[in-house]
Amino acid sequence: MERNEMIEIIIAKANVTREEAIEVLEKCNWDVVDSIIYLERSGKIENNETTTIIEVKEEDQKQEKNEKSKKNEERYCGIGEIIGRIFKFIGKFIKKGNENYFEIKKENEKPIRVSVTISIFLLIFLFVPTMVLLVIGLFCGYKYSLVGSNINYDEVNNVFEKVSESADTIKKDFKEGYEK
């Protein structure tokens, strides 16, 4: 829209002189709506319709922007936030592993308890020696179970029990075959 058209619109809507219209438009950077609002606030225009103008303080706007930016930061977290979440998860995992135990016991002896975290590290880094020792332990009469206050290990312990029973039957069959 050209400046002359803007001046004519202000003159028609606000009933002001040409000089006043030019002056107001210059103050409002040649924005017609802002110019009309400026004239209404200064009292040069009577408003027949009911209008409400809400003034928002700059501090409130800054607080709203800060809240919006915090929400955006929560939604779109950076690499540091992701790494922090990963370490938090690993920490919870290790804590739970330290509260629960892999128990090795023989009939009348006191059980040996090793934390699940250490057991997992042994399986990861020393898989072959750990598995060999576990199998040898089964044939020597050791029984394995998982014990802990947080998690129900009944199904896993049933599997360990069946494996130890199988090892006992294999051991008995071997003894019977050797004695014949």
Protein Blocks (a to p, Z undefined) as FASTA:
>chain_A
ZZklmmmmmmmmnopafklmmmmmmmnoopaklmmmmmmmnopaccfbdcddddddfklm
mmmmmmmmmmmmmmmccfklmmmmmmmmmmmmmmmmmmpccddddfklccddddfklmmm
mmmmmmmlmmmmmmmmmmnopacddddfkbccklmmmmmmmmmmmmmmmmmmmmmmmmZZ
